[in-house]
Amino acid sequence: MVEPMMPTAGPAVELNARDWCASSPHEQRIYVALRSDGPTPAMVRAALNGLGYLDEHIHDLKKSGATTQFFLDLRENGGRLGLEGSVGGEEPVMDKVVAPATGPFAAGRSQH
């Protein structure tokens, strides 16, 4: 019998159970809000603001080709949860990222 390999890096290891559970509702509501054709950075910011996410938590919002990319700081109470989003393709894509527990949000540190 072969034992499954446990992850040694990334969100599965670095996020606590609270962050891991909290990510799904965020991912789902953002996915639903951003399912539009060719959203611009302004449209993405407006949609995220409409969901209650403050501008201070939206990072590196930019257009890259046909897609708009962003990071969202979801850290609370010492957690390390962030999301990396990309919209404008066939479907919105949301990936968990691990942010530093304290200090500025370090966008661009995707942990797949």
C-alpha positions as a Markdown table, in Angstrom:
| # | Residue | x | y | z |
|---|---|---|---|---|
| 1 | Met | 0.0 | 0.0 | 0.0 |
| 2 | Val | 1.3 | 3.5 | -0.9 |
| 3 | Glu | 0.8 | 6.2 | 1.6 |
| 4 | Pro | -0.5 | 9.5 | 0.1 |
| 5 | Met | 2.1 | 12.3 | 0.2 |
| 6 | Met | 1.2 | 15.1 | 2.6 |
| 7 | Pro | 1.9 | 18.6 | 1.3 |
| 8 | Thr | 5.0 | 20.2 | 2.7 |
| 9 | Ala | 4.4 | 23.8 | 1.7 |
| 10 | Gly | 1.6 | 26.1 | 0.6 |
| 11 | Pro | -1.8 | 26.9 | 2.1 |
| 12 | Ala | -2.6 | 23.3 | 3.2 |
| 13 | Val | 0.4 | 23.5 | 5.6 |
| 14 | Glu | 0.7 | 27.2 | 6.4 |
| 15 | Leu | -2.9 | 28.3 | 6.9 |
| 16 | Asn | -4.6 | 27.4 | 10.2 |
| 17 | Ala | -8.0 | 25.6 | 10.2 |
| 18 | Arg | -9.9 | 28.9 | 10.8 |
| 19 | Asp | -8.3 | 30.5 | 7.7 |
| 20 | Trp | -8.8 | 27.4 | 5.6 |
| 21 | Cys | -12.5 | 27.3 | 6.4 |
| 22 | Ala | -13.0 | 31.0 | 6.0 |
| 23 | Ser | -11.5 | 31.0 | 2.5 |
| 24 | Ser | -14.4 | 29.1 | 0.8 |
| 25 | Pro | -17.2 | 31.6 | 1.5 |
| 26 | His | -14.9 | 34.5 | 0.3 |
| 27 | Glu | -13.9 | 32.6 | -2.8 |
| 28 | Gln | -17.6 | 31.7 | -3.6 |
| 29 | Arg | -19.0 | 35.2 | -3.2 |
| 30 | Ile | -16.2 | 36.8 | -5.2 |
| 31 | Tyr | -16.5 | 34.2 | -7.9 |
| 32 | Val | -20.2 | 35.0 | -8.3 |
| 33 | Ala | -19.7 | 38.8 | -8.2 |
| 34 | Leu | -17.0 | 38.7 | -10.9 |
| 35 | Arg | -18.5 | 36.5 | -13.5 |
| 36 | Ser | -18.7 | 39.1 | -16.3 |
| 37 | Asp | -17.0 | 39.5 | -19.6 |
| 38 | Gly | -13.8 | 41.6 | -19.7 |
| 39 | Pro | -14.0 | 43.3 | -16.3 |
| 40 | Thr | -11.7 | 46.3 | -15.9 |
| 41 | Pro | -9.8 | 47.0 | -12.7 |
| 42 | Ala | -12.4 | 49.7 | -11.9 |
| 43 | Met | -15.2 | 47.1 | -12.3 |
| 44 | Val | -13.4 | 44.6 | -10.1 |
| 45 | Arg | -12.7 | 47.2 | -7.4 |
| 46 | Ala | -16.4 | 48.3 | -7.5 |
| 47 | Ala | -17.6 | 44.7 | -7.2 |
| 48 | Leu | -15.2 | 43.9 | -4.3 |
| 49 | Asn | -16.2 | 47.2 | -2.5 |
| 50 | Gly | -19.8 | 46.2 | -3.1 |
| 51 | Leu | -19.1 | 42.9 | -1.2 |
| 52 | Gly | -17.7 | 44.9 | 1.7 |
| 53 | Tyr | -13.9 | 44.6 | 1.0 |
| 54 | Leu | -12.2 | 47.9 | 1.7 |
| 55 | Asp | -9.7 | 49.5 | -0.7 |
| 56 | Glu | -6.9 | 49.0 | 1.9 |
| 57 | His | -7.4 | 45.2 | 1.5 |
| 58 | Ile | -7.3 | 45.2 | -2.3 |
| 59 | His | -3.7 | 45.0 | -3.7 |
| 60 | Asp | -2.0 | 45.0 | -7.1 |
| 61 | Leu | -5.2 | 45.4 | -9.0 |
| 62 | Lys | -4.1 | 45.5 | -12.6 |
| 63 | Lys | -5.0 | 44.6 | -16.2 |
| 64 | Ser | -2.8 | 42.0 | -17.8 |
| 65 | Gly | -3.9 | 41.2 | -21.4 |
| 66 | Ala | -7.5 | 40.1 | -21.3 |
| 67 | Thr | -7.5 | 39.5 | -17.6 |
| 68 | Thr | -7.7 | 41.6 | -14.5 |
| 69 | Gln | -5.6 | 40.4 | -11.5 |
| 70 | Phe | -5.7 | 41.3 | -7.9 |
| 71 | Phe | -4.8 | 40.2 | -4.4 |
| 72 | Leu | -7.1 | 40.5 | -1.4 |
| 73 | Asp | -5.9 | 40.7 | 2.2 |
| 74 | Leu | -8.2 | 38.7 | 4.4 |
| 75 | Arg | -6.0 | 38.4 | 7.5 |
| 76 | Glu | -7.8 | 38.6 | 10.8 |
| 77 | Asn | -6.8 | 37.9 | 14.4 |
| 78 | Gly | -3.3 | 36.7 | 13.5 |
| 79 | Gly | -4.4 | 34.7 | 10.5 |
| 80 | Arg | -2.5 | 34.6 | 7.2 |
| 81 | Leu | -5.2 | 34.2 | 4.6 |
| 82 | Gly | -5.1 | 36.1 | 1.3 |
| 83 | Leu | -6.6 | 35.5 | -2.1 |
| 84 | Glu | -5.1 | 35.9 | -5.5 |
| 85 | Gly | -7.8 | 36.5 | -8.1 |
| 86 | Ser | -7.9 | 36.6 | -11.9 |
| 87 | Val | -11.0 | 37.5 | -13.9 |
| 88 | Gly | -11.7 | 37.9 | -17.6 |
| 89 | Gly | -10.9 | 34.4 | -18.7 |
| 90 | Glu | -13.6 | 31.7 | -19.1 |
| 91 | Glu | -14.2 | 31.7 | -15.4 |
| 92 | Pro | -12.9 | 33.7 | -12.5 |
| 93 | Val | -10.0 | 32.0 | -10.7 |
| 94 | Met | -9.4 | 32.4 | -6.9 |
| 95 | Asp | -6.4 | 30.9 | -5.2 |
| 96 | Lys | -5.5 | 31.0 | -1.5 |
| 97 | Val | -2.3 | 32.7 | -0.7 |
| 98 | Val | -0.3 | 32.8 | 2.6 |
| 99 | Ala | 0.5 | 36.2 | 3.8 |
| 100 | Pro | 2.8 | 37.2 | 6.7 |
| 101 | Ala | 0.9 | 37.1 | 10.0 |
| 102 | Thr | 1.9 | 40.7 | 10.8 |
| 103 | Gly | 3.1 | 43.7 | 8.9 |
| 104 | Pro | 2.2 | 44.8 | 5.3 |
| 105 | Phe | 0.4 | 42.4 | 3.0 |
| 106 | Ala | 3.0 | 40.8 | 0.7 |
| 107 | Ala | 1.2 | 40.4 | -2.6 |
| 108 | Gly | 2.7 | 38.1 | -5.1 |
| 109 | Arg | 3.5 | 35.3 | -2.8 |
| 110 | Ser | 1.0 | 32.7 | -4.2 |
| 111 | Gln | 1.3 | 29.3 | -2.5 |
| 112 | His | -0.5 | 26.8 | -4.8 |
